[in-house]
Amino acid sequence: MAEVLAEGYNVFDTSKSPSGTVKYLASPADVIALIQSGKLKEHILLVRGGTTTFLAPALSMGAIGVITMSGAPESHLGILSREFQTPCVMTAHLTSSESRYVVGNTPEAHFEEIAKTLDGRKVRLDCTDHEIGRVLADD
Amino acid sequence: MTEGLDKTDYDVLNAVALKKMASADAIADAIGGDPQQVAERLQGLAGRGLVVEAGGSALPTDEAEPALRAAADQLYAPVRADRTVGELVERFETTNSQFLTTMSAWQQVDVGGRKVANDHSDAEYDGKIIDRLDKLIARLTPLLDVLATHDPRFSAYPRRFRTALAGVDAGRTELVSSPTVDSIHNIWFEFHEDLLRTLGREREE
């Protein structure tokens, strides 16, 4: 079995297992640039939170998979990802790190570590489990 | 870029920022304006680097949010000082949590402890969810009413909710949560973001 790089909440069970290079999106400009590049479907999108509302255009334009570093499956982004049937792993943590997201009490270093580790890596999402969504190495 | 937004620019840019991606027609519909006029305003906003056009729609740039925040600080100081608004907003947070849970229950049903996609074959279950949504929307009325006394554009929300609910009652269930139509979830989400910006608050996780 492929190496599990990160795990989080699985927003909905699906046999879809999208594969792509992780792209960290920090701002609306990153989303616009990605859409305009025409390479949206080559990437698994990594964003900071369930409240990262600027991701919506990417979902409506056909994003193939999403990883967030905070937020719950009941959040706005969770609701959207189910509507678009875009596999989504929320509040993902690195399996190689002890650091975990805690609401209102998470150091910047937590997010930076995840973004640094995953950004640019070829991964595959496994969203078949009813609770845990997995980010697998695919390189 | 440093000059402030006038009220019409604010309304147009605010609608783009709330919708994240919107055509002039959709913006005109949301703010009750003329599509041609909205298109001209969008051009002006694009010239100032506040929106960009992609795929036939306007998207907000990174500069849009700070510009809106600065304008809202000026425009909505009286709303922020209104104690009735303050009290009603406290209650909104609870209603919002219940709304999100209800929306998830519309999308997924619990079968033996496992969440599976709602296939909408159980009319009674769906009916209960729609009733709950109806009640949650009704709970917004006092807040929407008082906001509309400060800025009439807030009266667009009750109108949009009524249209969506009437559509749902007529069997168009995509008007509950579909992101591609003016669904209850979309309208609610836009209202929540609009409210936070009006009050100068940040979204909580």
HADDOCK unambig.tbl for C-alpha pairs under 7 A between the chains (distance, minus, plus):
assign (segid A and resid 27 and name CA) (segid B and resid 62 and name CA) 6.73 0.50 0.50
assign (segid A and resid 28 and name CA) (segid B and resid 61 and name CA) 6.07 0.50 0.50
assign (segid A and resid 28 and name CA) (segid B and resid 62 and name CA) 5.75 0.50 0.50
assign (segid A and resid 29 and name CA) (segid B and resid 61 and name CA) 5.78 0.50 0.50
assign (segid A and resid 29 and name CA) (segid B and resid 62 and name CA) 5.82 0.50 0.50
assign (segid A and resid 51 and name CA) (segid B and resid 205 and name CA) 6.30 0.50 0.50
assign (segid A and resid 54 and name CA) (segid B and resid 20 and name CA) 6.31 0.50 0.50
assign (segid A and resid 56 and name CA) (segid B and resid 20 and name CA) 6.65 0.50 0.50
assign (segid A and resid 57 and name CA) (segid B and resid 20 and name CA) 6.38 0.50 0.50
assign (segid A and resid 57 and name CA) (segid B and resid 21 and name CA) 6.03 0.50 0.50
assign (segid A and resid 71 and name CA) (segid B and resid 205 and name CA) 6.06 0.50 0.50
assign (segid A and resid 74 and name CA) (segid B and resid 100 and name CA) 6.00 0.50 0.50
assign (segid A and resid 74 and name CA) (segid B and resid 101 and name CA) 6.22 0.50 0.50
assign (segid A and resid 74 and name CA) (segid B and resid 104 and name CA) 6.03 0.50 0.50
assign (segid A and resid 75 and name CA) (segid B and resid 100 and name CA) 6.65 0.50 0.50
assign (segid A and resid 79 and name CA) (segid B and resid 104 and name CA) 6.57 0.50 0.50
assign (segid A and resid 80 and name CA) (segid B and resid 179 and name CA) 6.86 0.50 0.50
assign (segid A and resid 83 and name CA) (segid B and resid 178 and name CA) 6.30 0.50 0.50
assign (segid A and resid 130 and name CA) (segid B and resid 114 and name CA) 6.64 0.50 0.50
